[in-house]
């Protein structure tokens, strides 16, 4: 699980946007897999309640991919 763009770049070894990586399993060069999502602090900074709720649901969905 990579939480945020910096973690994605660190784990993946190359830059990859959250928009492209989020919500899917990404194959790594070492044979492992990574799930990428937003950093939890991003959720705290969303001012719009409806958007915050929607982003939280996506965050939970992303976390569940790790358990699949």
N, C-alpha and C positions, 0 to 999 in steps of 0.2 A: 504494500500500500504506500503510495507516494502522495503526500498531502501538500499540494501547491506546486507551482512551477519550479521552484528551486529544488525541491525533492525529486520531481520528475526528471530534471536535468541530471541530478546526481545519480539516481538509480539507473536511468536509461543510458547515460553517457553522452547524450546529445540533447540539444534543445527540442522541446516538443510542447506545443501549446496545450493548455488545459482543455480548450474547446475541442481539439482533435483527439486528445487522449482519454478524456473523461468517460467513464461508464463502460469500459471494455477491457478485456484482458490484452495485455501487450507482451509479446514474446521478447525476452531479453537474450543477449548474445551468449550468456552463460547457460542457457537452456531453461531458465526460470521464467516466471511470468510476473507482471506488475499490473496492479490496478491503480489508476490515477484519479484523483478527485481534488476538489478545492481544499484549501486549508480551513480548518474550523473557524479561525478568526475572521475569515471572509464572511461567514454566515452572520456573525455578530455585527458587522458593519453595514448590512443591507438595511436601508431605511424603510422601504416599502414592506408592509406586513405580508401582503399576498405574495410578493416576490420572495421574501424570506422563507415563507412556508413552502413554496414550490422548490426553492433551492435546498432546503432542509430535506425534503422528500427525495430529491435526487442524491443528496449526500448519503442518506440511509440506504438507498438502492445500491450506490457504489460500494458501501461497506459490506453489504450482503454478498457482493460478488466474491469477496475474499473467503467467504464461508462455503462457497459453492463447490 
